Amino acid sequence: MTGAARPTGLGRVPQPGLTVPCPHCRATVGNACTIPANGRRLAAPHPSRVDAAAAIQ
């Protein structure tokens, strides 16, 4: 390891929906959305959460 800075564009792209709490499943900021019925984590945030994040920006 050289300790060099990571080039821009490498690594995970943060999901913009994770900057606000989810109004559908009540997931907190920074946590993935879940299915309320069984608690399984979703790969993408709920559409209502993405809309809420877009409304803030």
N, C-alpha and C positions, 0 to 999 in steps of 0.2 A: 504494500500500500504506500502510495506516495503522499497521500493527504491532499491531493489536488482537488479543486472544486469540481463538482459534477456539472457537466455541460447542460445548458438550458434545453429542456425538451425531453430529457431522459427521466425515467421513473414513472410512477403512477400519476395520472392526471386527476387532480381532486375533483370530486363531483360537486357542482355548484349547489345542488339541493341540500347538501349536508351543512350549510351555513345557517340554517333555520330549523327549529323544531318541526316535526311532521304533524299537521293537523289531523291526519287520518289515523295513524297508529300510535301517536304520542311519543315517537322516538325523539330523544334529546339531540341537541346540536352535536354534530360530529359522529353520531352513531347511525348505523344502517337502519333502514326501515324494516319492519317485520310484518308478517301476516297476523292480524289481531286474533284470529281464531286458533292458531296453533303456535305462534311465536317464532316461526321460521324466518330467518333473515333473507331479505331480498337483495339481488345483485344491483338493482337500480332503485333510486328513491321513487316514492309514489308521485304521480303527476301533480297532485295538489301541493306537495312539498316543493317541487320545482317551480310551480307557479308562484308560490309564496316567496321564494328566493328571488325570482325575477321581479316581483313587485317592489321589493326592497331596493334593488339596484337601479 
